[in-house]
């Protein structure tokens, strides 16, 4: 196997709880996925798929509000293969959450913080709203990357707040913040690419997107000015590594661009040096 992969978004927490009706609808109507998508994850099964597809490391979704027993167990068992992304911050009453986030970064292998604008506050707060500013400030202080969902969400939730244009103001006001658009940017791909050209602290992760469905405008950007700006993620088990890694390898990309996309860009952005405050 002559490729290396870091999968920057893997879900192992689905089996810990009964999924709400809208998540069931997403599985059945949007992703056309099997019932097994929301079953408890077996560590060895996941490791077998990772080994088969050349995935050296995976970042597992976790939450301050509802910590994932499975994700933290996997990290403890195999710290060489897994780290965490942390969501579940209360942005309307932020101080307690930010103290918890600081402690998590100190005590656990946290690769990035995450927030989905459509998934909290009834989709009322775009990322340019001041309710996010304490989180931006804390992440910048910690040197902790922050991923925000962009693009229309699959679930029946308000989507306008995930238009990447809202990050234009954020990047201007927080140039020290390491920021990543997550889950692509459909139908606003061209806006996302223009922002990537404009701001050096911004990245885009293609999680939850089949690589063969990525638009040519993004692939052209990756081949030209964006060789170090686009990052791979599967959103496993929504999209399996067995599906998306071969699709990524089959993209019309030069070898160095492909390797950056699958491995180096994530290594530099999520596993690079942190500030002294971290």
C-alpha positions in Angstrom: 0.0 0.0 0.0 1.6 3.2 -1.2 -0.7 5.8 0.4 -1.3 7.2 3.9 -4.6 8.6 5.2 -5.8 10.6 8.2 -9.6 10.3 8.5 -10.6 13.6 10.2 -14.2 12.7 11.0 -15.3 9.4 12.3 -18.5 8.7 14.4 -18.3 6.0 17.0 -20.9 7.4 19.4 -24.1 6.7 17.4 -24.7 3.4 19.1 -24.7 4.9 22.6 -28.2 6.3 22.3 -31.4 5.9 20.3 -31.2 8.3 17.5 -34.0 11.0 17.1 -36.5 10.7 14.4 -34.8 13.3 12.2 -31.6 11.3 12.3 -33.5 8.1 11.3 -35.0 10.1 8.4 -31.5 11.3 7.3 -30.3 7.7 7.3 -33.3 6.4 5.3 -34.1 9.3 3.0 -30.8 11.1 2.5 -27.9 8.7 2.8 -29.9 5.5 2.0 -27.8 3.8 4.7 -28.4 0.5 6.5 -29.8 0.2 10.0 -26.3 -0.9 11.1 -25.2 2.8 10.7 -26.4 3.5 14.2 -25.3 0.3 15.9 -22.6 0.1 18.6 -19.1 0.2 17.0 -16.6 -2.6 17.6 -13.0 -1.3 18.0 -11.4 -4.2 16.0 -13.9 -3.8 13.2 -13.0 -0.2 12.8 -9.3 -0.9 13.0 -9.6 -3.6 10.4 -11.2 -1.2 8.0 -8.6 1.5 8.8 -5.8 -0.9 8.2 -7.3 -2.2 5.0 -7.6 1.4 3.6 -4.3 2.8 4.8 -5.9 5.0 7.4 -3.2 5.6 10.0 -5.2 7.9 12.3 -8.9 8.8 12.8 -10.4 11.8 14.7 -13.5 10.7 16.7 -16.4 12.9 17.4 -17.0 13.7 21.1 -19.0 16.2 23.1 -18.8 18.2 26.3 -22.5 18.0 26.8 -22.7 14.2 26.3 -19.2 12.7 26.4 -18.9 9.6 24.2 -17.9 6.6 26.3 -17.0 4.8 23.1 -14.8 7.5 21.7 -12.9 8.0 24.9 -12.5 4.2 25.4 -11.1 3.9 21.9 -8.6 6.8 22.4 -7.5 5.2 25.7 -7.0 1.8 24.1 -5.2 3.1 21.0 -3.8 6.6 21.4 -1.5 5.9 18.5 -4.6 5.6 16.2 -7.2 7.9 17.6 -7.8 11.4 18.9 -10.9 13.5 19.6 -12.9 16.4 18.2 -14.9 18.2 20.8 -18.4 19.8 20.4 -21.3 20.4 22.6 -20.4 23.9 23.8 -23.1 26.1 25.2 -22.5 29.3 23.2 -25.3 31.3 24.9 -23.8 30.7 28.4 -20.2 30.1 27.4 -17.9 30.4 30.4 -18.5 26.9 31.9 -18.2 25.3 28.5 -14.9 27.1 27.8 -13.5 26.0 31.1 -14.5 22.4 30.2 -12.9 22.8 26.8 -9.7 24.1 28.2 -9.6 21.1 30.6 -10.3 18.6 27.8 -7.5 20.0 25.7 -5.2 19.7 28.7 -6.2 16.1 29.6 -7.2 14.5 26.3 -5.8 14.2 22.8 -8.1 16.8 21.2 -7.4 17.6 17.6 -10.1 20.2 17.1 -13.3 21.8 18.4 -16.5 21.6 16.4 -19.8 23.4 16.1 -22.7 23.0 13.6 -24.5 26.3 13.2 -27.7 24.6 11.9 -27.7 22.1 14.8 -28.1 24.4 17.8 -30.1 27.6 18.7 -32.7 26.6 16.1 -30.4 27.6 13.3 -30.7 31.3 14.3 -27.0 32.2 14.7 -24.6 32.4 11.8 -20.9 32.1 12.6 -20.5 35.9 12.3 -22.8 36.4 15.3 -21.1 37.5 18.5 -22.3 34.5 20.4 -19.4 32.6 18.8 -16.7 35.1 19.8 -15.8 33.7 23.2 -15.3 30.3 21.5 -13.2 31.8 18.7 -11.1 33.7 21.3 -10.5 30.6 23.4 -9.6 28.4 20.4 -7.2 31.0 19.2 -5.6 31.2 22.7 -5.2 27.4 22.8 -4.0 27.1 19.3 -6.9 24.7 18.8 -8.4 24.4 15.3 -12.1 24.9 15.1 -14.3 23.2 12.5 -17.7 24.6 11.5 -20.3 22.9 9.4 -20.8 24.6 6.1 -23.2 23.9 3.2 -26.9 22.9 3.4 -27.3 20.2 6.0 -28.9 16.9 5.2 -31.4 17.0 8.1 -34.5 19.2 7.8 -32.9 22.1 9.6 -32.4 25.8 8.7 -29.4 25.9 6.4 -28.7 29.6 5.6 -26.5 29.9 8.7 -24.1 27.5 7.1 -23.4 29.6 4.0 -19.6 30.0 4.1 -19.9 33.7 3.4 -20.5 34.2 7.1 -16.9 33.2 7.8 -15.6 36.1 5.8 -16.2 38.5 8.8 -14.8 35.8 11.2 -11.5 35.4 9.3 -11.1 39.2 9.2 -11.6 39.6 13.0 -9.8 36.4 14.1 -6.8 36.0 11.8 -5.0 33.9 14.5 -7.9 31.3 14.6 -7.2 28.1 12.7 -10.6 27.6 11.1 -11.9 24.8 8.9 -15.1 24.5 6.9 -16.5 21.0 7.5 -18.8 18.8 5.3 -17.9 20.6 2.1 -19.9 23.7 1.1 -22.7 22.7 -1.2 -24.3 24.6 -2.9 -21.8 27.4 -2.2 -18.6 25.7 -3.3 -17.3 28.7 -5.3 -17.8 31.0 -2.3 -15.8 28.6 -0.2 -13.0 28.5 -2.7 -12.9 32.2 -2.9 -12.6 32.4 0.9 -9.8 29.8 0.9 -7.9 32.0 -1.6 -8.4 35.1 0.5 -7.6 33.7 4.0 -4.5 31.7 5.0 -6.0 30.5 8.3 -8.9 28.8 6.6 -9.3 25.2 5.4 -12.0 22.9 4.0 -12.8 19.3 4.9 -14.7 17.2 2.5 -16.3 15.0 5.2 -19.7 13.5 4.4 -19.0 14.0 0.7 -18.3 11.2 -1.7 -15.0 12.2 -3.4 -16.4 11.3 -6.8 -19.2 13.9 -6.2 -16.8 16.8 -5.5 -17.2 19.6 -8.0 -14.6 20.3 -10.7 -14.1 23.8 -9.4 -12.8 22.5 -6.1 -10.5 19.9 -7.8 -9.1 22.6 -10.0 -8.4 24.7 -6.9 -6.7 21.7 -5.2 -4.5 21.2 -8.3 -3.5 24.9 -8.5 -3.6 27.4 -5.6 -5.1 25.1 -3.0 -2.6 22.2 -2.7 -2.3 22.6 1.1 -5.9 23.7 1.9 -8.3 20.8 1.4 -8.6 18.0 4.0 -10.0 14.5 3.8 -12.7 13.1 6.1 -15.2 10.3 5.7 -18.0 10.9 8.3 -17.8 7.1 8.9 -20.0 5.1 9.2 -22.3 7.5 7.2 -19.8 7.0 4.4 -17.4 4.0 4.8 -13.7 4.3 4.4 -14.0 1.3 2.0 -16.0 3.6 -0.3 -14.4 7.0 0.1 -10.7 6.2 0.2 -10.7 4.4 -3.2 -12.8 7.2 -4.6 -10.2 9.7 -3.4 -7.4 7.7 -4.8 -9.2 7.7 -8.2 -9.5 11.5 -8.4 -7.7 13.3 -11.2 -5.1 14.8 -9.0 -1.3 14.8 -9.1 0.4 12.5 -6.7 1.6 15.2 -4.3 -1.9 16.9 -4.3 -3.5 13.5 -3.5 -1.1 12.8 -0.7 -1.7 16.3 0.7 -5.4 15.8 0.6 -5.4 12.4 2.2 -2.6 12.9 4.8 -0.3 15.9 4.9 -2.8 18.8 5.1 -4.5 17.1 8.1 -1.2 16.3 9.8 0.0 19.9 9.5 -3.4 21.6 10.5 -4.7 19.3 13.2 -1.5 17.7 14.6 1.0 20.6 14.3 2.4 22.6 17.1 0.1 24.3 19.6 0.5 27.7 21.3 2.2 27.8 24.7 -1.3 28.3 26.3 -2.5 24.8 25.2 
